[in-house]
């Protein structure tokens, strides 16, 4: 008997085979996982909380890594990148976090096999087995996971009680997109129609109101009022500013542009050498 014989076999089920693998985070590890899955012909969706790949790495981009490039580039990712004409950096050099993103992670995220699979601005809130809690174990290994994530900022379209949904909040996002959160035990105090909410803001608490057999959150992603599978939709990375918004933005940044120009000119102006002085006795 070998160790392979003792290793539990992965459970399979027709429904599991039809669902994508969800990778949390579009950093170097997350995108490497996605590259390996794509190479094997397995559908994948990457959820990234930031607005760009490896957004968390950017925060410590000035720090140099201990590991050189030869230990940082995933083989499957390398094959995808080289097929697009990418040239790998010096294998013995250790990059900074910023260099890691600019020279490796960002180009990888822009490749056609991965670009459409990444959902930016998607902060994961919870991962659980569909329809299960800690007291149920029968069929758990063949039950898919449910990944709940904050979609985007929005405006409260409805906050109250609706028949089978119980206590429910509906948020209207940019354009034709909206989301629904049902069966809440209670809605966040003071939340009402017309309020603006930001991603990650508490809008209610998990419960079992309405037609529910146990505490859970019923989540719907809607396009033009019709519920759809959010993992099957290619969402825009960001919406285009309306003319009045673009004008307001330009006015808001103008003072900062002037300050940046002044600092740039000051930086380019050579400092005068101090005159030599002789201390008098």
N, C-alpha and C positions, 0 to 999 in steps of 0.2 A: 504494500500500500504506500502511495506517495502523498506528498503534501497536496498535490493537485486533486487527488481523490477525496481528500478531507475538506477541500474548499467548497462551500455551499454554491450550488448552481444558481445563476440569476433567473428569477421567475420571469416567464414570458406570458403574454396574453395579447390577443388581437387588438384590443383597445390601446394597450401600452405601445404596441408597434406603430400605431397611427398617430401618436402624439410626439411633439418635438421634445428634445432635451433642452432644459432651461439652464443657462449658465449665468451666474450672478457676478457681475463685474466685468468691464471691458478693459481690464489691465493686462499686463503681460501673461499672467497665468490664465485668466479667463479667455483671452483670445487664442492662446495656445490650445486650450481645451476645445474651443470652437473649430480651430483649424484641423485638429485631429478628427473631430466628428465629421466635418465636411469632407475630408479626405476619404473617410470610410463610407460616405454616402448616407449619413445619419442627419436628419433634420435638426436644426438647433436654433434657439433664440437667445440672444445675449441681452440682459437687462443691466444698464449702467445708470447709476444715480446722477452722475455728472453730465455736463453738456458736451463732453468730448471724451475720447478714449483715454484711459489712465488718468482721469481727472485728479484722483487722490495722489498719484505719483508727482504730478505737477507741483503740489504743495511743498514737497521737499526736493524740488528739481535741482537745487544748488548743491546738494550733497552727493558725493561720489560713492559709488557702490564698491564693496570689497571684491566682488566677483568680476572677472574679465568677460568680454563678449562671448568667448567660446562656451561659457557655462550659462549664458542668458538666452541664447536663441534656440527656440524649440525646433526640432528637425522638421516636423510637418509644416510649421510656419515658414521655415527657411525655404522649403520646396515651393510653397505658394508664392513667396516673395521673389525668388530667383526666376520663376516662370514669367514674372512681370518686368524683369530686367534689374532687379534690386541688387546692389553690391553690399556685401556684409562688411561692417567695420573691422578694424584691426582686431584679430581674435585675442591678442594678449593685452589689449588696452581695457581699462576699467572705466566705464562711462559714468557720468552724473545721471541723476534721475531725469533731468531735462533731455539729455542726449539719448537716454534709453527710449523716451517717448518719441522724440523727433526722428530718430534714425531707425526705429524698429516698430514700436507699437502703433504709432499713427499711420505709417505706410501700410501696415498689416490690416488695420481697420478700414482702410480705403479700398482694399481689394474687392473686386466684384463679388466673389463667393461669400464674403463676410459682411460687406457694407449694408446690404438690405436686411441683415439678420440682427443688427444692433439697434436696441431701443434706448435712446438717450433720455435723460430726465426721468428715469423709472427707478424710484427708490423702493426696494423690496421691504415689505412690512412683515410678512409671515409666510412660512412654508408648512403645509400640513397634508396629510392624506385626505383625499376627497371624501367628505361625508363621514369621517371617523374622528373619534376622540381617544383618550388614553384607555378607555374601558373596553374598546373593541379591538380584537386581533384577528378574527376570522376573515380571510381573504385580503389581509393587509398587504401581502407581498405582491399581489396583482392589481392593487388599487393605485391609480395614478396620484401624483402629488398635485396640490393646488398651490400656486404661487400668487400671493396677493401683493400688489405694489401700488404706490401712490402714482397716479397718472400725471397730473399737472395742476397748475393753479386754475381756479374757476370761480363762477358765480353761482350762488345757491338758487336753483330754480324751484325747488320744493323742499320743505322740511316739515314733516308732520306724519300723520298716520294714513295708510292706504290699504284697505282690505287685507289681502293675504300677505302683503309686504310688511305689515305691522308698522313700526316706527321706521321711516325711510327718509333718506336725504338724496336728492338728485342734484348733481352739479353740471352746469353748462360750461364747457371749455371752448377753446377757439373754434370758430367755424361750426361744423355740423356735429362735433363730438360732445358726448355727455356721458356721465357715469352715475350709477345708482348703487346705494348702500342700504340694504334692507335688514329687517328682523332685529334692529338695535333695541337694547334694553331701554336706552334713553338717548335723546339727541343732546349734543353739547349745549349747555345753558346759553340762552340768548341768540342762538343761531336762527336766522330767519331768511325768508326769500329776499334776494337782492344783495345779501352780504357777499363780499369777496373773500375767498379763502385761498391760502397758499399751500403748496405741496408739503405734506407732512403735518399740517395743522389738524388737531383733533376735532372731528365733526360729530362724533357719537361713540357709543360704547356697545360692544358685542352683547347680543341677547337672543331671545327666542320669541319675540312678539310676532303676531300674525300667524300664518300657517307654517309653523316650524315645529319640529319634533325635539329639537335640542338647541342649545346656544351655538350660534355660528354667525358669520357675516355672509350675506348673499350679495355678491358683487356683479354688476352688469356694465359692460362697455358698449355704448350705443353710437351708431352712426345714423343721423337723421331720425332718431327715435327708435331704431331697430337694433335689438341686441345682436352683437357679433362676437366671435372669438377674438379677443384682443391680440393673441399671438399670431393670428393669421393676417393681420393688417399692417401694412407698411405706413408708419406714422411719419409726418414731417418732423424734422429735427427742431425746427423753430418756425413760427408763423412770420409772415412778412408784415412789417409795420404799416399801419394805415398812414396816409399822407399827413394828417394832423399829429400823429404820434411821432413820425419821422422828423417833423418840424420842431416839436417839443424837445425831442432828443438832441437835435442839432443845437438848439438854444442852450440846453443844459450843459453840454460838453464844451461849448465855446470858451468859457473862462478857463477851463482846464487846458485846452489847447494852447491858449495864450501863455499860461504859466509854463507849460512844457517847452514852448519855443524860447521863452526867456531863459529857462534853465539850460537848454541846449546851447544858446549863444554864450551864456556865462561859462559853460564848460569849455567852449572853444576859444575863449579869450585867454591869451597867455598872461600869467602873473608876472608883474614886474619884480626884478631882483631887488631885495632890500639893500639900501646904501650901507656901506661899511661905516661903523662908528668906532670911535676910540674913547674909552672910558677916561674921564679926567680924574686926576688924583688931587 
